[in-house]
Amino acid sequence: MERFIQFNDKKIDSFLFMQLSDLAKTLAKHSDWEVEFGFQSYVDFPNRKLYVSHFWDNRPKEEKENGLKSDVCLRAVGTLFHTDFSEVTAFLNKTKNISIPSFAKQLFTLAEDLRLEEICKKERPGTKKWFRIRRDVYRRYFYSQTNANLTRSVYTDALFSVIYLLLTSDSPLEDVPIIHEPIDRMMPWLRQTLPQFFDAASTKEVARITWMITEAFDDVLENDMLNTYFYLPEQSYNEEMGLTLEDLKRIDPLNNCDILDKEKCGDEDVHDQELPTWHRETSDMTKSFLRFELEQGSRTDLLGDGAREGEDGDQALAMVQGSARKSNRNDYRKLNAYEQKRESKQAGKGDRYGKDNRYAEAIFLFPTSPSSEQIAQYEQKKIDILPYQKKLKQMMEKTLEHKKTLPRTDLHFGRLHKKLLRLWTDEQPRLFYKKHQPSSRIDAVFTLLVDCSASMYDKMEETKRGIILFHEALKSLLVPHQIVGFWEDPNEATETKQPNYFQTVISFAQSHKKESGPAIMQLEAQEDNRDGFAIRIITEQLLKRPEKQKFLLVFSDGEPAAFGYEQNGIIDTHEAVLEARKHHIEVINVFLANGEIDEGQRETIRNIYGKHSIVVPNVEQLPDFLFPLLKKLLYKSL
């Protein structure tokens, strides 16, 4: 089949991205901070995201990895804990009235990053290598930018490049090229002023020195900067500083709203006085210790019996609360204002299937009665896999028969027989026997989860052959199983709703029935695939099964791809696999290719499923790969 042209073949290294995500959560000391790639490195406070720069793309592996890690460290350790947001906001307001605002903001960001870099290296000595490589790469970059900007007569950008080289130079005698006559006259003063950045101990000091340099060059520079080398997100800081009490109130919908409609006029009793209360969803205790137990988040105007009577221990609690002292184990003075504010949505609420699937909705479909054409197709494919199925059944039956302990007598050990006459008549009497035991059975349950995304279009027919092999073999051995196809409809997906369809063509209840099977032919390639969500849904179903061994086989042909799922899909799927394995469910991936498999695809599958993955280079060979896998899993279940 003809391959489609892939215009954008830039792929994210999923393993490196998972490393960066774990690093961000560890350094930020909070699990809800996420990493994303952006044009420049910065912090998005409202959405709790740390952006790492595309500047490091297409660089050697060591430079790329260390550069991205330095971005994460600079934001998670530096910006979050050591930047004074009020000073940043004040500086941004100043830049609105000058002719070179971009120069001012980029110089401020550069100087603040250099200050934070020293803090990171001091608090985390293991990051010194990251920042050393970061500085070497940036110095080479700004050397080339200096020459390019001078060639194009972009003098403001050339000045900024020179400033970076002066601030990061190991020698005070760094050579400075001739830029432009008005700028060159200011260079001696600039050389004397820049070292003040090294003594800056706060964001306020950095802002003061930056403003002094900006004012000096405001009349000298004819144009503002053309390029953006360092980014200061104005909207992020303005929104962060603009949080009010209303922003922190609960905004998620209640389970019930039971307020009765009342007329505005009447004899209702109105009270304006507030009564402070405390319950488990209140962030801080008040002076009043009247407590209520919240039930399901219901809203009602009826008086209930949730009030708790006062106890003697309440006043004792008040005394303890009043005598609390600062802990010497955690210094919370370094926490910035944003980290000290409580979000309106608690972490973990609505994230039952992972934070990237909070708006995913599971819709279960069941097959229609198979048509005569589908039954004929099934019988034909069934004939193709019949040799595998018969061979597998014979092997398993022989194994089960071998494990079956038949009633035996005249043994050297076992239970003592009642007939002891041979003790005197035989030279070597055999007086023992073994009790009859029932035959062993396969105590296992299987779920075959089939990716029905559009990319499976040219592989679905051959995939069905492998699925039929599993179904017929398991059915003949009376092993319960189900076969489910999954996909997401992008036409219906929005930011707050992503319908995901699960088509159960063979259910656990039907798996033993003789007539089951032709419904497998109803599996067709559809649209997108949200693998992490699907694995979590099936995990819930398997956990309800009583069998000892639980297996989940995922048939797929590539990376997850769904609405807003491109970047975090690999990590979310990996986490879903880990969660299933923690519940003792063996998750195995069957990767279906159609030709040569590149190393990037292999690495992605390895990052998601680890060593528990089977790569099928040609989908026509699927039964040959599945036969030994099924044999191994069934033997394990005995």
ZAMARGU-4260 file (C-alpha; in steps of 0.2 Angstrom, whole numbers, plus 5000, padded with zeros to 4 digits):
<rodrens>
0) 5000/5000/5000 | 5006/5017/4996 | 5013/5027/5011 | 5007/5045/5015 | 5020/5059/5015
5) 5024/5064/5032 | 5027/5083/5032 | 5031/5085/5050 | 5042/5070/5055 | 5049/5078/5071
10) 5045/5066/5085 | 5047/5069/5104 | 5059/5057/5113 | 5046/5049/5124 | 5059/5042/5137
15) 5067/5059/5138 | 5051/5068/5140 | 5046/5056/5154 | 5063/5060/5163 | 5059/5079/5161
20) 5042/5077/5168 | 5048/5067/5183 | 5062/5080/5186 | 5050/5094/5186 | 5038/5086/5198
25) 5053/5082/5210 | 5061/5099/5209 | 5044/5109/5210 | 5039/5098/5225 | 5022/5096/5218
30) 5015/5082/5207 | 5003/5093/5196 | 5017/5103/5187 | 5019/5098/5169 | 5032/5100/5156
35) 5029/5106/5138 | 5040/5111/5124 | 5039/5129/5118 | 5048/5142/5108 | 5057/5148/5124
40) 5059/5142/5141 | 5047/5150/5154 | 5034/5146/5168 | 5015/5147/5164 | 5008/5149/5181
45) 4989/5149/5178 | 4991/5132/5169 | 5005/5125/5180 | 5016/5121/5166 | 5035/5123/5164
50) 5040/5126/5146 | 5057/5120/5139 | 5064/5128/5124 | 5065/5121/5106 | 5082/5129/5106
55) 5089/5112/5110 | 5081/5103/5096 | 5092/5096/5082 | 5108/5097/5094 | 5119/5082/5099
60) 5111/5070/5111 | 5122/5076/5126 | 5119/5094/5123 | 5100/5092/5120 | 5098/5081/5136
65) 5108/5092/5147 | 5101/5108/5140 | 5083/5103/5143 | 5087/5097/5160 | 5094/5114/5164
70) 5078/5123/5158 | 5068/5112/5169 | 5080/5115/5184 | 5080/5134/5181 | 5061/5135/5181
75) 5057/5122/5194 | 5071/5127/5207 | 5074/5145/5202 | 5059/5154/5195 | 5046/5145/5207
80) 5055/5148/5223 | 5067/5162/5221 | 5059/5175/5209 | 5049/5189/5217 | 5034/5191/5206
85) 5029/5208/5213 | 5045/5215/5207 | 5043/5206/5190 | 5026/5214/5188 | 5032/5231/5193
90) 5046/5230/5180 | 5034/5225/5166 | 5024/5240/5170 | 5039/5251/5168 | 5043/5244/5151
95) 5027/5250/5144 | 5033/5268/5143 | 5050/5266/5134 | 5055/5263/5116 | 5065/5247/5118
100) 5053/5236/5129 | 5059/5220/5121 | 5077/5224/5125 | 5073/5228/5143 | 5063/5212/5146
105) 5075/5201/5138 | 5090/5209/5147 | 5080/5207/5163 | 5076/5188/5159 | 5094/5185/5155
110) 5101/5193/5171 | 5088/5184/5182 | 5092/5167/5174 | 5110/5170/5177 | 5106/5174/5196
115) 5095/5159/5197 | 5108/5148/5189 | 5120/5151/5203 | 5106/5147/5216 | 5102/5130/5207
120) 5120/5125/5207 | 5122/5129/5225 | 5106/5120/5230 | 5108/5106/5218 | 5127/5103/5215
125) 5123/5089/5203 | 5116/5101/5190 | 5133/5109/5187 | 5137/5099/5172 | 5120/5104/5165
130) 5123/5122/5166 | 5141/5121/5160 | 5135/5113/5144 | 5121/5125/5143 | 5133/5140/5144
135) 5145/5133/5131 | 5131/5130/5119 | 5124/5147/5122 | 5141/5156/5120 | 5144/5147/5103
140) 5126/5152/5098 | 5128/5171/5103 | 5145/5172/5094 | 5137/5167/5078 | 5122/5179/5082
145) 5134/5193/5084 | 5142/5191/5067 | 5125/5188/5059 | 5117/5203/5067 | 5132/5214/5062
150) 5131/5208/5044 | 5112/5213/5044 | 5115/5229/5053 | 5103/5224/5067 | 5113/5234/5080
155) 5101/5231/5095 | 5102/5212/5093 | 5120/5213/5091 | 5122/5223/5107 | 5112/5210/5117
160) 5123/5196/5110 | 5138/5205/5116 | 5130/5208/5133 | 5128/5189/5135 | 5146/5186/5130
165) 5152/5198/5143 | 5141/5192/5157 | 5146/5174/5154 | 5165/5176/5150 | 5178/5169/5160
170) 5190/5183/5157 | 5187/5202/5160 | 5196/5206/5144 | 5183/5198/5132 | 5185/5206/5115
175) 5170/5216/5109 | 5168/5219/5091 | 5163/5237/5084 | 5145/5238/5083 | 5139/5255/5079
180) 5147/5272/5083 | 5133/5278/5096 | 5133/5261/5105 | 5152/5260/5104 | 5153/5276/5114
185) 5143/5268/5128 | 5153/5252/5129 | 5166/5257/5142 | 5152/5262/5154 | 5143/5246/5150
190) 5158/5235/5154 | 5159/5244/5171 | 5140/5242/5175 | 5137/5224/5170 | 5147/5216/5184
195) 5134/5223/5196 | 5123/5209/5190 | 5135/5197/5199 | 5132/5205/5216 | 5113/5205/5214
200) 5105/5195/5228 | 5086/5197/5223 | 5075/5200/5209 | 5073/5218/5214 | 5092/5221/5212
205) 5091/5213/5195 | 5077/5224/5190 | 5086/5240/5196 | 5102/5237/5187 | 5092/5232/5171
210) 5082/5248/5172 | 5098/5258/5174 | 5105/5250/5158 | 5089/5252/5148 | 5087/5270/5152
215) 5105/5273/5147 | 5102/5265/5130 | 5084/5271/5127 | 5090/5286/5117 | 5105/5278/5110
220) 5096/5263/5101 | 5086/5268/5086 | 5076/5251/5085 | 5070/5238/5097 | 5076/5220/5096
225) 5071/5210/5081 | 5073/5193/5088 | 5067/5184/5104 | 5081/5175/5113 | 5074/5175/5131
230) 5055/5176/5135 | 5046/5185/5149 | 5028/5180/5149 | 5018/5196/5154 | 5001/5188/5154
235) 5007/5174/5165 | 5014/5186/5179 | 4999/5198/5177 | 4986/5183/5179 | 4996/5176/5194
240) 4997/5192/5203 | 4978/5196/5199 | 4971/5181/5209 | 4957/5185/5220 | 4946/5177/5233
245) 4933/5173/5220 | 4947/5164/5210 | 4950/5152/5224 | 4932/5147/5228 | 4924/5131/5223
250) 4918/5132/5205 | 4916/5113/5200 | 4897/5108/5199 | 4888/5101/5215 | 4881/5083/5214
255) 4864/5090/5219 | 4855/5107/5220 | 4840/5105/5230 | 4835/5123/5234 | 4816/5126/5232
260) 4809/5140/5222 | 4803/5154/5234 | 4794/5170/5231 | 4805/5185/5234 | 4791/5192/5246
265) 4786/5183/5261 | 4789/5180/5279 | 4806/5171/5277 | 4818/5173/5290 | 4834/5183/5284
270) 4850/5183/5293 | 4865/5194/5287 | 4877/5189/5301 | 4890/5176/5295 | 4894/5161/5305
275) 4911/5154/5303 | 4912/5135/5302 | 4925/5122/5299 | 4924/5106/5289 | 4936/5095/5279
280) 4936/5106/5263 | 4940/5122/5273 | 4958/5127/5270 | 4960/5136/5287 | 4952/5134/5304
285) 4942/5149/5311 | 4939/5155/5329 | 4923/5145/5329 | 4924/5127/5331 | 4906/5123/5324
290) 4909/5109/5312 | 4898/5101/5298 | 4900/5085/5289 | 4898/5088/5270 | 4888/5075/5260
295) 4891/5073/5242 | 4893/5092/5239 | 4874/5095/5240 | 4866/5112/5240 | 4850/5114/5249
300) 4840/5126/5259 | 4833/5113/5271 | 4839/5111/5289 | 4849/5095/5291 | 4856/5086/5306
305) 4875/5088/5301 | 4879/5099/5315 | 4891/5092/5328 | 4889/5096/5347 | 4904/5104/5355
310) 4917/5094/5364 | 4929/5097/5378 | 4943/5094/5366 | 4939/5109/5355 | 4945/5121/5367
315) 4961/5111/5369 | 4963/5111/5351 | 4961/5130/5351 | 4975/5131/5364 | 4987/5120/5353
320) 4983/5130/5338 | 4987/5146/5347 | 5004/5140/5353 | 5010/5132/5336 | 5028/5137/5332
325) 5038/5137/5316 | 5045/5120/5311 | 5064/5118/5309 | 5062/5105/5296 | 5054/5115/5282
330) 5058/5133/5278 | 5042/5139/5269 | 5048/5157/5268 | 5055/5153/5251 | 5039/5148/5244
335) 5032/5161/5232 | 5015/5169/5233 | 5008/5158/5220 | 5013/5141/5228 | 5005/5147/5244
340) 4988/5150/5236 | 4976/5136/5236 | 4969/5131/5219 | 4950/5130/5217 | 4951/5113/5210
345) 4960/5100/5221 | 4973/5090/5213 | 4966/5072/5209 | 4948/5077/5208 | 4941/5071/5192
350) 4957/5062/5188 | 4951/5045/5190 | 4958/5039/5173 | 4973/5051/5173 | 4974/5070/5172
355) 4975/5069/5153 | 4959/5060/5152 | 4948/5070/5164 | 4936/5074/5150 | 4936/5057/5142
360) 4920/5048/5141 | 4918/5030/5139 | 4904/5024/5128 | 4902/5005/5126 | 4895/4997/5110
365) 4890/4980/5107 | 4890/4970/5091 | 4875/4968/5080 | 4870/4950/5073 | 4884/4945/5061
370) 4878/4945/5043 | 4880/4930/5032 | 4895/4938/5023 | 4904/4941/5040 | 4900/4923/5045
375) 4908/4917/5029 | 4923/4928/5031 | 4926/4921/5049 | 4925/4903/5044 | 4938/4906/5030
380) 4950/4914/5042 | 4946/4901/5055 | 4952/4888/5043 | 4968/4898/5041 | 4972/4897/5059
385) 4965/4879/5062 | 4982/4871/5062 | 4989/4883/5076 | 4973/4881/5086 | 4973/4862/5086
390) 4991/4860/5090 | 4990/4872/5104 | 4974/4863/5111 | 4983/4846/5110 | 4999/4853/5119
395) 4988/4860/5133 | 4978/4845/5135 | 4993/4834/5137 | 5000/4845/5150 | 4984/4845/5159
400) 4983/4826/5158 | 5001/4825/5165 | 4997/4836/5179 | 4982/4826/5183 | 4986/4814/5198
405) 4977/4797/5195 | 4973/4786/5210 | 4989/4775/5212 | 4994/4761/5224 | 5009/4750/5228
410) 5020/4766/5231 | 5035/4768/5242 | 5027/4784/5250 | 5010/4791/5252 | 4995/4786/5263
415) 4997/4769/5272 | 4986/4756/5265 | 4974/4746/5276 | 4980/4729/5269 | 4997/4726/5278
420) 4999/4707/5274 | 5013/4711/5262 | 5023/4718/5276 | 5027/4700/5280 | 5026/4691/5263
425) 5036/4703/5252 | 5054/4707/5254 | 5052/4725/5248 | 5033/4729/5252 | 5024/4744/5244
430) 5011/4748/5257 | 5007/4766/5252 | 4995/4774/5239 | 4990/4792/5233 | 4973/4799/5234
435) 4963/4804/5218 | 4964/4823/5214 | 4954/4832/5201 | 4962/4838/5185 | 4970/4855/5185
440) 4962/4869/5175 | 4968/4885/5168 | 4964/4898/5180 | 4966/4914/5169 | 4957/4927/5161
445) 4961/4937/5145 | 4956/4954/5137 | 4962/4958/5119 | 4962/4977/5117 | 4962/4981/5099
450) 4967/4998/5093 | 4954/5004/5080 | 4963/5020/5075 | 4964/5026/5056 | 4982/5020/5055
455) 4976/5002/5057 | 4966/5003/5040 | 4979/4992/5031 | 4982/4980/5045 | 4965/4976/5052
460) 4961/4961/5041 | 4977/4952/5046 | 4975/4957/5064 | 4958/4948/5064 | 4967/4932/5060
465) 4978/4933/5075 | 4963/4938/5086 | 4953/4923/5079 | 4968/4912/5084 | 4967/4918/5102
470) 4948/4917/5103 | 4947/4899/5096 | 4961/4893/5106 | 4955/4900/5122 | 4937/4895/5118
475) 4942/4877/5115 | 4951/4877/5132 | 4937/4885/5141 | 4947/4900/5146 | 4936/4916/5149
480) 4941/4931/5138 | 4934/4946/5130 | 4939/4956/5114 | 4937/4975/5114 | 4940/4987/5100
485) 4943/5006/5105 | 4944/5023/5097 | 4940/5041/5099 | 4930/5051/5088 | 4939/5068/5084
490) 4924/5076/5076 | 4915/5075/5093 | 4930/5079/5104 | 4931/5096/5112 | 4941/5103/5126
495) 4928/5098/5139 | 4922/5082/5131 | 4931/5068/5122 | 4920/5053/5118 | 4929/5036/5118
500) 4921/5021/5110 | 4923/5003/5117 | 4916/4990/5105 | 4915/4973/5114 | 4914/4960/5100
505) 4917/4945/5112 | 4911/4947/5130 | 4916/4936/5144 | 4899/4928/5145 | 4900/4924/5126
510) 4917/4918/5125 | 4913/4900/5129 | 4898/4899/5117 | 4901/4889/5101 | 4893/4901/5090
515) 4903/4916/5096 | 4917/4923/5084 | 4909/4930/5068 | 4907/4947/5077 | 4926/4949/5077
520) 4923/4954/5059 | 4914/4970/5064 | 4930/4978/5070 | 4935/4992/5058 | 4948/5006/5058
525) 4940/5022/5064 | 4949/5038/5070 | 4960/5042/5085 | 4967/5031/5100 | 4968/5037/5118
530) 4977/5021/5124 | 4980/5026/5142 | 4961/5029/5145 | 4957/5013/5137 | 4970/5003/5147
535) 4963/5010/5163 | 4945/5006/5158 | 4949/4988/5154 | 4960/4987/5170 | 4944/4991/5180
540) 4935/4977/5172 | 4948/4964/5174 | 4950/4968/5193 | 4932/4962/5195 | 4936/4945/5188
545) 4939/4931/5201 | 4953/4922/5191 | 4971/4921/5198 | 4980/4926/5182 | 4974/4941/5172
550) 4981/4946/5155 | 4979/4961/5145 | 4985/4961/5127 | 4985/4978/5118 | 4986/4976/5099
555) 4992/4993/5091 | 5003/5000/5077 | 5010/5016/5084 | 5009/5030/5097 | 4994/5036/5105
560) 4985/5051/5096 | 4970/5060/5101 | 4963/5077/5105 | 4975/5086/5116 | 4984/5070/5119
565) 4999/5071/5107 | 5013/5076/5119 | 5007/5068/5135 | 4999/5052/5127 | 5015/5042/5129
570) 5018/5046/5147 | 4999/5044/5151 | 4999/5027/5143 | 5015/5022/5152 | 5007/5027/5168
575) 4992/5017/5164 | 5002/5001/5161 | 5012/5003/5177 | 4995/5005/5187 | 4988/4989/5179
580) 5004/4979/5183 | 5003/4985/5201 | 4987/4976/5202 | 4995/4960/5196 | 4988/4962/5178
585) 5001/4957/5165 | 5000/4970/5151 | 5008/4964/5134 | 5009/4975/5118 | 5008/4967/5101
590) 5015/4980/5090 | 5009/4978/5072 | 5020/4985/5058 | 5019/4984/5039 | 5037/4983/5034
595) 5053/4989/5042 | 5052/4996/5059 | 5063/5011/5063 | 5072/5013/5079 | 5062/5027/5085
600) 5046/5017/5085 | 5055/5003/5094 | 5061/5015/5107 | 5043/5022/5109 | 5035/5006/5112
605) 5049/5001/5124 | 5047/5016/5134 | 5028/5013/5136 | 5028/4994/5139 | 5046/4990/5144
610) 5051/4973/5139 | 5034/4966/5138 | 5031/4970/5119 | 5031/4959/5104 | 5036/4967/5088
615) 5028/4960/5072 | 5037/4967/5057 | 5025/4959/5045 | 5007/4958/5050 | 5004/4943/5039
620) 5016/4933/5051 | 5005/4938/5066 | 4999/4920/5070 | 5017/4914/5070 | 5021/4927/5083
625) 5005/4924/5093 | 5006/4905/5094 | 5022/4904/5106 | 5015/4919/5116 | 4999/4911/5119
630) 5007/4895/5123 | 5019/4903/5136 | 5004/4913/5145 | 4994/4897/5146 | 5008/4887/5154
635) 5010/4901/5166 | 4992/4899/5171 | 4993/4881/5176
</rodrens>
